[in-house]
Amino acid sequence: TLGTQTDYRDGEAQTDPYSPEYIVRSGSVPEILTLATLTWGRGLPAGQAEMEIIDRIREKRAWEAALPPMDSPSNIAKRLKMMEAMERKEWAYREEEIDKLQKVRMEVFKQLLRRREENQNELDDMRLYNHWQNHQKAKEEKIRKIQCDCALMLRKLIAKRKNWMGKLERRDIIEEYNDFSSQTYAPLSRIGFFPDNNSDYYAVKNFYLNTFAGLCELEKSVQPSVSQLKIKAPKPKCTVTKTGYIKRSGRLEAVLAQVHQ
């Protein structure tokens, strides 16, 4: 159908060109049969190299037709000279082809060597970068250790400076509990004390607050006056005396009431 022809064209469905059967007449050698070794994808369609091969085949057939017959010694000598010249020409052409192939192979080898060298350079760069990163990590770790040691030595020097005379001092418990930054309230974790480990110690645990039965018992023990509140309305402030004098605290309210009216 038209739709099928549109979706599947001949150029997409056909793989190799069609080669019909043929019959060669007796006594004739068609020139096309010299190219029987060429197939589609291997020499066909013909390029520059295939055209050179076709021209060489034509020249060789013309040369074979021009060879003198072997009927006299002079023609035999002439034929030998022509065959030797053709053989030299064939060897020269073959050497030229070999040189071209060697040049192509050399270019391929150069590209492969260049690619291998680039890959090796990338690998070397990666190794150097990893090595540099390892050195940087070791350097940072060493600097961090030096800083920790420096802080430790500074703390030791500060502690020695407080008691540079070497006198023995008794523990002042009142001073420790009065200072909220002392070891009593805020012990240091580097001496082996971690306050977060005993955080549950300060949590309030009560039977009356954590259980339902305790809440019910606590509710029964509470007096009714606690749950049933009685609110008394406040008495209005008296800002007018018996004689009709308005006090200073009530003058503003009286003015506002007059303005409202």
Disulfide bonds with the S-S distance in Angstrom:
none
